[in-house]
Amino acid sequence: MRDAARLEALGVPTVTVSEDAFEAASRTNAQMMGMPDLPLVVIPRLKVGEPRSVAEHRVVEVWERIAEALVKRQRQPAPRL
């Protein structure tokens, strides 16, 4: 999170990936760093024994969300710390 905030302050778009169990903590950290709108992609907890096809589908979905967040972020100027 801190690395993302530092990079954003330099104008480098970032996306932080967080498991859903840590979403609240991630958002709180971003707020505490003065960057409440820091892009965050929240992923569901992975399940042990999940079929490979399901895991592969999740990977594609997460990559799409990361790419979308980065493109959106590039269109908006990053806040300065």
C-alpha positions in Angstrom: 0.0 0.0 0.0 2.8 2.4 0.9 4.6 1.7 -2.3 1.5 2.3 -4.3 0.9 5.6 -2.5 4.5 6.7 -3.2 4.3 5.7 -6.9 1.0 7.5 -7.3 2.5 10.6 -5.7 5.2 10.5 -8.5 2.4 10.2 -11.1 2.8 6.5 -11.7 -0.6 4.7 -11.9 -1.0 1.8 -9.6 -3.6 -0.8 -8.5 -3.4 -2.6 -5.2 -4.8 -6.1 -5.1 -6.3 -7.2 -1.8 -8.1 -10.3 -0.7 -11.7 -9.6 0.4 -10.8 -10.4 4.1 -8.4 -7.4 4.0 -10.5 -4.9 2.1 -11.4 -2.8 5.1 -7.8 -2.6 6.3 -6.6 -1.7 2.8 -9.1 1.1 2.5 -8.3 2.4 6.0 -4.6 2.4 5.2 -5.2 4.3 2.0 -7.3 6.9 3.9 -4.6 7.2 6.6 -2.0 7.9 3.9 -4.3 10.7 2.5 -5.2 8.8 -0.6 -8.7 7.4 0.0 -9.2 6.9 -3.8 -6.2 4.7 -4.2 -7.3 2.1 -6.7 -8.0 -1.3 -5.1 -9.0 -4.5 -6.8 -10.6 -6.8 -4.2 -10.5 -10.5 -5.0 -12.4 -13.3 -3.2 -10.5 -15.8 -1.1 -9.1 -18.6 -3.1 -10.5 -22.0 -2.1 -8.3 -25.1 -1.6 -9.1 -27.8 -4.2 -10.8 -25.4 -6.6 -10.8 -26.8 -10.1 -8.1 -25.4 -12.3 -10.6 -24.0 -14.8 -12.3 -21.9 -12.1 -8.9 -20.6 -10.9 -7.9 -19.7 -14.5 -11.2 -17.9 -15.0 -10.6 -15.8 -11.8 -7.1 -14.9 -13.0 -8.5 -13.6 -16.3 -11.2 -11.6 -14.4 -8.7 -10.1 -12.0 -6.3 -9.1 -14.8 -9.2 -7.4 -16.6 -10.1 -5.5 -13.5 -6.5 -4.4 -12.9 -6.1 -3.3 -16.5 -9.4 -1.4 -16.3 -8.4 0.4 -13.1 -5.0 1.3 -14.6 -6.5 2.8 -17.7 -9.1 4.7 -15.7 -6.3 6.0 -13.4 -4.2 7.2 -16.4 -7.1 9.3 -17.5 -7.2 11.1 -14.2 -4.3 13.0 -12.7 -2.9 11.3 -9.6 -3.2 13.2 -6.4 0.0 14.6 -4.9 1.1 13.8 -1.3 
